[in-house]
Amino acid sequence: MLPLDLPFSVLRATLTAREEVRLPPFPGSKLEGAFGRALYNLACTQPQRDTCVGCPLRSICPYGLSYAPLLPPEVSASSLATPPRPVIFRVAYGAEQVIKAGESLTFGLVVVGVALPQLPYMLAALREVGEQGLGRTGGRLELDEVVSVQPYTGQEVILLRGGDVTVNLAPLLMQPADLPAIGAARIRLHLRSPLHIKHGGVIAEDIQFTVLVRALQRRISNLEQVHGGRRSLGADFGALPELARNIQTTYQYLRPASQLRKGRRPGEKTSIEGVMGTLEYVGDFTPFASLLRLGEQLGVGKWAHFGAGLYDIEEQQ
């Protein structure tokens, strides 16, 4: 297994609609965009700048840390051109949602590494997301609560509730070593949102275990080297993919999934594309357990910060 120092917290936010809110089948990009605007409005002290490039506060600004993270000096730009974001939205793909006034919207949020001290700003930004409105109709919502959860034990800690003035800034922290082992010799991965990983320069539609392991190593080591303790710098990244050759793929049911989203320029549209469905693997998963569990919480592949590439692990007995 890779040496990793990557603390993270899994949060669950619940908001109640004051007005009708319409969200697309995969609302991760809408939520991430609204959260980014709210965080920018709260944290940016130099709004006269067009971008974060050149801002002297970029390395300590809550918005800069999350939406324009800098590469640490130890990490080569040639190996990681675009730093991953340390805030990850957890939302499943489904049907278009129409949330009527009085109904709830619940989604997950994972905060990683150096972004954890910015939790006060993030809680305030979640409240602002509801105030500024969401979706096609711009319907407003009210933040009900934000809860820190341990997804494998069920432990929960309330960080913020309703209109309370007091806020708990001590979320439950997890490290890779805290994640449960995988004892079963057969597992199923249920893809909950579009998984976009490339193999041979194209979107992988035949996801052998070696392909998945390489994508997970890339995703997790990038996060750890930019936002964690950088213990994986210089690690042997060939050992696990070689071991992964011993894992058999016994079942794949995959279907394409896509959704248009706004691009960076006015009027521009881009497409979030990937596959969803079920993968089944057989073998000894002991060396891969931490990677698989981290992927279960942090996602894998392109657009993971929107909530793409999320999966649940089902151990088959």
Secondary structure, 3 states (H helix, E strand, C coil): CCCCCCCEEEEEEEEEECCCEEECCCCHHHHHHHHHHHHHHHHCCCCCCCCCCCCCCCCCCHHHHHHCCCCCCCCCCCCCCCCCCCEEEECCCCCCEEECCCCEEEEEEEEEHHHHHHHHHHHHHHHHHHHHCECCCCECEEEEEEEEECCCCCCEEEEEECCCCCCCCCCCCECHHHCCCCCCCEEEEEEEEEECCEECCEECCCCCHHHHHHHHHHHHHHHHHHHCCCCCCCCCCCHHHHHHCCCEEEEEEEEEEEEEEECCCCCCEEEEEEEEEEEEEECCCHHHHHHHHHHHHHCCCCCHHHCCCCEEEEEEC
